Amino acid sequence: MRRVLPLKIALASLLIAACVTINVYFPAAAADKAADQFINDVTKGTSGGGTTPPPQSFFVRPVARGICSKVLENFVEPQLKTHQKFMEGELTKSTWFAGEEFTAADIQMSFPLEAASARGGLDASRPKLMEFLARIHAREAYRAALERGGEYKLLR
């Protein structure tokens, strides 16, 4: 135990020093440029900034689709249903999520419900959640924000 503690302290000190060194000595512009280059390489499927994507195996897409469909089927969709059921239940207790008055909690909750409405299976089977979204959309502040910022489509 006595030998482990100095090792932990040394590793923590090294980590802190590395973070400080990166934050102080690595210019932000260079970090942004490196991040942009990395993102471009990843999204284009290239290495070293080239423009030709590497050849893909015939089996990559079906395997990836299979993995994704299993994750969606066995984890994501059940979680979405569980959370939507919980939120529906909360809205049976009161008009808004934090009670009878509109609060910042309702603004926060509007975003995941907008996303669920667009792509997560939120539909008329959850009438309280749909009514909540309708109340949010009917608010004068919401309409004013759309007039000022323009129409948006979340995850479409």
WOMO-V325600 format. One record per residue. N is the residue number from 1. RES is the residue in three letters. NEAR is the number of other C-alpha atoms within 10 Angstrom. Layout:
N	RES	NEAR
N	RES	NEAR
This chain:
1	MET	5
2	ARG	6
3	ARG	7
4	VAL	9
5	LEU	10
6	PRO	11
7	LEU	11
8	LYS	11
9	ILE	11
10	ALA	12
11	LEU	12
12	ALA	12
13	SER	12
14	LEU	12
15	LEU	12
16	ILE	12
17	ALA	12
18	ALA	12
19	CYS	11
20	VAL	12
21	THR	11
22	ILE	13
23	ASN	12
24	VAL	10
25	TYR	8
26	PHE	11
27	PRO	10
28	ALA	12
29	ALA	9
30	ALA	10
31	ALA	13
32	ASP	11
33	LYS	11
34	ALA	12
35	ALA	12
36	ASP	12
37	GLN	14
38	PHE	16
39	ILE	12
40	ASN	17
41	ASP	17
42	VAL	13
43	THR	10
44	LYS	15
45	GLY	15
46	THR	15
47	SER	14
48	GLY	10
49	GLY	13
50	GLY	12
51	THR	12
52	THR	10
53	PRO	12
54	PRO	11
55	PRO	7
56	GLN	8
57	SER	7
58	PHE	8
59	PHE	8
60	VAL	10
61	ARG	11
62	PRO	10
63	VAL	11
64	ALA	11
65	ARG	11
66	GLY	12
67	ILE	12
68	CYS	12
69	SER	13
70	LYS	12
71	VAL	12
72	LEU	14
73	GLU	12
74	ASN	11
75	PHE	11
76	VAL	14
77	GLU	14
78	PRO	12
79	GLN	13
80	LEU	16
81	LYS	14
82	THR	12
83	HIS	12
84	GLN	20
85	LYS	13
86	PHE	11
87	MET	17
88	GLU	18
89	GLY	14
90	GLU	17
91	LEU	18
92	THR	12
93	LYS	12
94	SER	12
95	THR	16
96	TRP	19
97	PHE	22
98	ALA	15
99	GLY	14
100	GLU	10
101	GLU	10
102	PHE	13
103	THR	12
104	ALA	10
105	ALA	12
106	ASP	17
107	ILE	13
108	GLN	11
109	MET	15
110	SER	17
111	PHE	13
112	PRO	14
113	LEU	19
114	GLU	17
115	ALA	16
116	ALA	17
117	SER	18
118	ALA	15
119	ARG	12
120	GLY	17
121	GLY	15
122	LEU	19
123	ASP	12
124	ALA	11
125	SER	9
126	ARG	15
127	PRO	13
128	LYS	17
129	LEU	24
130	MET	18
131	GLU	14
132	PHE	20
133	LEU	18
134	ALA	11
135	ARG	13
136	ILE	18
137	HIS	14
138	ALA	11
139	ARG	10
140	GLU	10
141	ALA	11
142	TYR	14
143	ARG	15
144	ALA	11
145	ALA	11
146	LEU	13
147	GLU	10
148	ARG	9
149	GLY	9
150	GLY	9
151	GLU	10
152	TYR	8
153	LYS	8
154	LEU	13
155	LEU	11
156	ARG	7
